[in-house]
Amino acid sequence: MSSMQQLTPGVSLTAQVTDMLRAAITSGEMGPGEHYSAIGLAERLGVSRTPVREALQLLEKEGIVRIEKNRGVRVLQISLNEIVEIFQIRIILEPPAAARAAEVVTEDDLGHFRVLHRRILAAAAGDDGPGTLQADKDFHLFLLGLADNPRLTALDGELRNLVLAHGLVTIPSVRSSQDLADDRRDILQALERRDPQAAAGAVREHVTRTARLLIAGVCANTPGLSADVYLAKLEQLTRFSG
């Protein structure tokens, strides 16, 4: 975590401490489940307790931490590093399942996909971030369900639940509804053509693009984080999967 020597004179100390703590949480340096004291954090940062307490109150309002009486502060948010790991697994798991789905999809299934697709677009158009994530999850879990491997579908659902429940609440909305529509349209068209290879490629591209945009957006809004580090981590496993 940054020290007092890196603080900028003339800029609100509370604002700087808030940025430092947010970066430490986003990077995983401060992990969920662990308890931290304002005194201990103040000593690590080389500042007084007051700006630390004020920063923690701001982060609690954002849902990133919880201040617990007599226990200190607990981090609620999983780190960007953990979210990148989740995307690595999704990029490996989902394309083969999508390919299988393209082989077995029925006209009724395609009709349901179109309904789910419209729900994603409606949530995105209404600037409903949680609703968009939930609708996206419903779309992909229905797709994976067609591969007839309940364990795979359950695992993917658990990974998505982690992000929905404890994900980065500061994830910026960097995608337009048209962008979202174009992304899923490639998947839908591949399914309509019953083209397994195209379905696998479209899903892989969609999940990879989502991960890259998330990394870039979070790092751009979190001082002290480098997108290149997380993009490199994403590629470590996923470059072998396609």
Buried (B, 14 or more C-beta within 10 A) or exposed (E): BBEEEEBEEEEEBBBBBBBBBBBBBBBBEBBBEEEBEBEBBBEBBEBEBEBBBBBBBBBBEEEBBBBEEEEBBBBBBBBBBBBBBBBBBBBBBBBBBBBBBBEEBEEEBEEBBEEBBEBBBBBBBEEBBEBBBBBBBBBBBBBBBBBEBEEBBEBBBEBBEBBBEBBBEBBBEEBEBEEBBEBBEBBBEBBBEBBBEBBBBBBBBBBBEBBBBBBBBBBEBBEBBEBEBBBEBBEEBBEEBE
